[in-house]
Amino acid sequence: MALNAFANVFRIAELRSRLAYTLVLLAVYRIGIFINTPGVDRAAMNAFMDAQKQSGGLVSLFNLFSGGALEQMSIFGLGIMPYVSASIIMQLLAVVVPSLERLQKEGAGGRQKINQYTRYGTIVLSIIQGIGISRWLASLGRTDGGQSGFNQIVVPDDSAWFTFMTVISLTAGTAFIMWLGERITERGIGNGISLIIFAGIVAGVLPAGKTLMDMTAQGAIESAAVVGLAFFMLFIIGVVVYVERGMRRIPVQYAKRMAGRRMFAGQATYFPMKVNTSGVIPPIFAGALLSFPATLGTWFPFLQTFRQALEGNPWLYNGLFVLLVIFFAYFYTALTFRPDDVADNIKKQGGYIPGIRPGRQTADFIERVLNRITFGGAIYLATICVIPTILTTWLKVPFQFGGTALLIVVGVALDTVQQVEGHLISRNYEGFAGPRGPRIRGRTRVAA
């Protein structure tokens, strides 16, 4: 069945062109990873990153989310994280700034205006982070050689021109990635920004697996630990797929209604609420927020202590990460899901939840259910993101793909396949599981 559905993908011209467009732009992104910023000794940079991979820490995490661009010191070294950070800031401002809140409620026009502000914010953050990166590169092998044991100079000619060129290169690289992501979202398949992060993470799987096998062959790691970790990761993937497709169904009853001269019979349906309403956004936001001390530490010395504490104490980093994931799960859900609007829409369409009065009581009921499933979703997100990292530390296996990367990869893959399946079903083709199989959207069996 899945093979037939896969073959059907290439029978739909629009879907075929969207997939090709997406793959071409992702290939452009991957090629850009290997274009260096000027003035950086690539061999010294690779040696520094190899040392960081052995010890883990924030630098390895940034390198993972940038798709290996930081290791290459590419023009895409900042990745898409400035855009993610700008999105966080804009959504926070929309809560406290009335004019932005009005723009959010104006529909498509208002959202376009907010997207434009987000792009401006991305450029500003890229410039700030670009300055921080340039100063950090210049310090490698010079000022921190005694502390980290790394004594190779990464930037042979440290000057104002190097700083200027690095900032320009990194800012232009991030702007280009942002453009690629928006084009994929508009003319390709799936969410472009998420797919770029997905492509960066997946591209590092094979090299990391090869490194793991080499270390196992050399006896540096026990084979049993690697096999146990592999089975555990497969189990985590199964849990992610199960929970991501899970939903709470609220029954809704619609009364009989007249439209012109036609009488429409009442019907019973349900309103679906996903267990993980916020998706992969909370761990991405949490990771982006925890990267601020590393960037701002260049200008604010008091943040250096905090940055060193985060890098040197995994328990502190993971604890803060869990708290931020739970906070952003509630925060992002509150931004994107409004019980009052849902209750109003049900009431306007002549529907009601059995046993609940339409209007205020319906909104309160939906909000109560939403808070409960959001709590479960937040605990699920935090557990999935942290447990694999703790396990790899306990087994002493240097596998850099923690729970956050796993969650992003599985979540983005499910969303993309769901969009492909939506195109298939809208054109009377079968889904990936056949006519009687479940849909990617949820555990729903449909009649043939």
N, C-alpha and C positions, 0 to 999 in steps of 0.2 A: 504493500500500500504506500509506504513512504517513498519507494522508488518511483511509483506512478505519479505521486504528487510532485516529486522532484522533477520528473520529466515534464509535467504540466507547467512548471515555472517557465520553461523555455518556449512554451506554446503561446504565451501571452506577450505580445510585443511590448506593451508599456512596462510590464514587470521585468522583462528581459533587459530593456534599455536602462531601467532604474538600477538594476543590479550591476550592469556593466559600468554605469556612471559612478556608482559607489566604489566599486573595486578599483577603477582607474584613479579616483581621487585619493583613496587609501594608499595606493602604490606611490603616488606623488609624495604623500606624507612620509612614507617609509624611505624613499630616496633622499628626501631632504634631511633625514636624520644624519646622513653621512657627509653633509656640507659643514665644514668647520668654521667657527668664528676665527677671525684673523688674530695672530699674535700668540696663540696657545700652542705649547709643545704637546702634541697629541700622545706621544709615547709616555711622557711623564704623567699626563692626565690618566691614561689607561692604568699605569702602575699605581697611582693613588686610588683609583676606583677598585682595583683588584684587592688592595689592602682593606678598603672599606667593606667589600663584600664578605670578607672573612669575619669582620667584627659586627656587621649589620649596622643598624642605626638609621637616622633620618636621611643621610645622604643616599644610602641604598634605596630607601623608600622613594625619594624624589626621582632617582634614576629609573626606578620601576615604572612610576606613573608617567615619566617623560618618554617611555619606550626606548630607553638606552641612550637618549640624546645627550644626557648630562655626561655619561661616560665618554661619548665621542666629542664632547664640548661642541655640539652642533648649534646651528642658528636656531634650532627648535629646542634648545636646552631648557627653556622655561616651560615648555609644553603648553597645555591648555589650562594650567592651574590659575594663572592670572584672570582668565575669563570666569572660572568657577568662583574665585574670590570676589570678583566684581559682582557676580550674580548674588552672592550671599549678602554683600553690602547693600545692593539695591533692594533686595527683599526685606532686609532689616529696616532700611529707610522708609520703605512703603508702609510700614506699620506705624511709624512715628511722624512722617511728613504728610500732612493732609493733601497737598497737591499731587503727590505720587500715588496716594491711595485713590484719589479721584481718577487718575489716569488708568489705574488697574481696572476700575469698574466701567471704563468707557468702551471696553471691548477690544476689537482687533487694532483700531487706531491707537488707543492708549498703550497697548502692549508693544506696538512698534516703536512708540516714543521711548518707552522704558528700555527696550532692547538697544535703542540708539545710545541712551545714557550708559547702558552696561558696556557697550563697545568703547565709549570714551574712557570709562573707568578701567577697562582692560588695558588700554594704552598707558594710562597713568601708572597703574600697578606694575606693568611690564618695565617701564622706565625705572621705577624705584627698585624693583627686584634685579633689573639689569645692572644697576650701579652696585647693588649688594654682591651680585655674582662676580662682577669684575674685580671688586676689592678682595673678595674671598679667594679668587684664583691667584691674584697677585701675592697674597699672603702665603700660599702653599709653598712649602720648601724654604720659606724665609723666616716668618715670625713664629710658626707653629711647629717647626722642625723638631725642636726639643721635646715637645709634648706628645706628638703622635708618632715620632720615629720616622717620619717621611721627610727626606732631605733632598728630593729632586725639585728643581725650580720649574714650575709649570708655565710661568710667563717670563721669558728671558728679558724682555724689554718693557718694564713697567713704566708707563707714561700716561699723560692725560689723553693722548691720542688713542692708546689702547682702551682706556675706559670709555671714551666716546664711541669708538668703533664697536666695542662689545655691546654697549647699550643699544646702539642703532640696530645691530645684527639681531640681537635677542628680541627686541621689540617688534621688528619687522617679521621675524619668524613666528612669534605668537599671533600677530595680526593675520598672517597668512594661514596659520592653522585654524584660527577662528573663522576665517572666510571659507576654508575647506569644509569645516563642520556645518556651517550654515547652508552651503550649497548642497551637501549630502542630505540634510534634513529637508530641503525644499525640492530637490529634483531626484534624489536617490531613494534609498530604502532605509528605514530606521532613523534613530536620533544621531545626527552627525557628530556632535560633541562626544556622546557616549561611545560611539563606534571608534573614534580616534583614540580614546583612552583604552578601549578594548583591544585595538590593533597593537598599541604599544605594549600592553601586558602580554598578549599572546605571542608576540614576536620574540619575547625573552624566554619562553617556555623551553624550547629545544636546547638553546645554549646552557640553560640552568640544569636541564636533565642530563646533558652530556657531562657537565662538570661533576654532577652528583655520581654518575656512573664511573667516571675516572677516579674520583676519591674513594669509591667503594672498591674498585679494582686494586687501588694502592693500599687498601687496608686502613685508610684514615677514618672510615665510617663503617659501622657494622651493617652487614646486609640485612639482618633482621629489622633493624631500625628503619631502613629505607623501605622495606616491604610493608612494615606496619604503618608507616606514614602514607604510603601510596593507598592502602586500603582505607585508611581514615579519611583521606582526601576524597576518595570515591563516595564514601558514606556521607561526607559533608555536601558533596554535589547533589546526591539524592535528596538530602534534607532541604537544600535550597530550592530545588525544582518543586518538591512537594509543597513547601510553604508559600513559594511565590505564586503558585496556582491556586492556593487556598483562598476562600472567600466566605463571608458571613452573608447569608441571604435573608433579607427582611421582606416578609410577604406584603404585597400591596394589592388591594382589591379596587377595581374600577367599576363604578355603577353604570347602569344603562344610560345612554345619552342620545339625543337627537342632533343630527347634522343635516340641515335642509329638510328633506322629506324622508331621510333614511334613519332608521333606528339601529344603533349599534349596541349589541348585547354587552353586559358587564363581563369582565374577565379578571382572572386571578393571575398575578405575575409576582415577581420579586425584584427587589432592589439590591444589586450586589455590592458588597463592601470588602475590598481586599484586606487580607490579614496584614500585609505589609503595604500600606497605602503610600508611603513615602518613597518606595523603591530603593535605589542605591545612592540616593542623594545624601542621606545623613552621614555615612562613612566618608564620602567624598568631601563634604563640607567640614567634617571633623578633621580630616587629614590636612585640608587646606588651612584651617585655622591654626593647627599645631605647627604649621610651617612658618608662621609669622615670626616667632622668636628668632629662628635661624636667619631670616632675612633682615629684620630690624635690628638684630644684635650688632650689626656693623656701625650703626649710628648711636644706639643706646646701650652703653656698657652694662647697665643693670640687667638687660635681657641676656647677656652672655652667660651669666650664672644659671639663669633659667634654661637656656639652650643646652648648656653642658649637663644640667641635671636630667633633662629629657633624653639626651643621647646616652648618658651613662647609667640611667636607671630604667630598665624596661618596664618595671612594675608601675613607676610613676607615669610613664608615657601611656601604657595600656589602661591605667585607671582613669586618666584624663580623657583618653579616647572613648572609653565606655560611657562616661558621663556626657560627653559632647554628642555621641551618637544618640543617646536617649533623648537629650534636649532637642536635637535637630529633627528627630523622628516626630516629636509632638509639634515642634515649630513649623516644619514644612507641611505636615498634615493640616494644621490649622490654617495655613496660607492657601492651600490648594483645595480643601474640602470644606464647604460652608453648609452646616446642617440647616440653617434658616432658608437658604436658597433651595435646597433639596425639598424641604417641607412645602415651600411655596409652590414649586413646580408640580409636586404631587397633588396639591390642593387645586391648582388651576386646571389640571387635567381630569378633575373629578375623581381622584383616587384617595384612598385612605389606608392606613395600616390597621388591620383588625384589632379592636380593643383599645385603640388610641384615637383621641379626638384630633381632627385635622388642625393645622396651624401650630400654635406655640407648643402644645403637648407633643406633637409629632417631631418638631425640631429638638425638643429636650430628649425625647427617646432616642433619636438618631445620634445626638451628641453623646449620650450615655454609652451607647453601643460602640461609637467611634473611639471614645476614650479607652474602653476596655480592650478592643482589638489593637489599638495603637500601642498600649502597654505591652501586649504580647509580641507585637511586631518589633518594638524597640528592643526588648530583651533578646529576641531572636537575632536581630541585626548585630547587637553588641557581642553575643556569644559566638556567632559565626565569624565575626571579624577578629576576635581575640584568641579563641581556643587554638586554632592551628598555629598561631605565632608562639603561644606558650608551649605547645607540644614540640615544635621544632627546636625551641630553646632547651626543653627538657631532654629530648633525644640527642641533642647536639648535632643536628643535621642542618647544614647551612643552606636551607631551601628558602629563597626570598619571597616566594609566592604565598603570602599569608591569606587570612580569611577575607580581607578587604578586596584583594585582587580576585580571589575566587568568586566572591559575591558579585563583583562588577562584571566579570566575564560571563557567568551563568545568567545574571539578570539581563544584561544587554543582549545576549544570544537569544533568550526567551522572547524579549520584546521585539527583536528583529524578525524572528521566525513567526511571531504572532502577526506582524504586519504583512509578511509574505503570505501567510495563510489567509488573512483577510482579503488580499487581492484575489487569491484563488477562489474562495467561496463566493465573493461578489460576482464572479464570472461563471458561476455554476460548476466549478470544479470541486473535487473532493479535497478535504484537508489532509494533513500529513498522516493522520491516523485512520484514514478511510471514512466511509459514511457513518459507521456506527462507533467510531473511536472518539476519544475525548478531544476537545479543542484545546489549543495552547492557552487560550484566554482563561480557562478555568476547568475544574473537573466536572464537566457537563456532558452527559450523554444525550445525543440528539437522535430524533427518529430519522429513518432512512427516507 
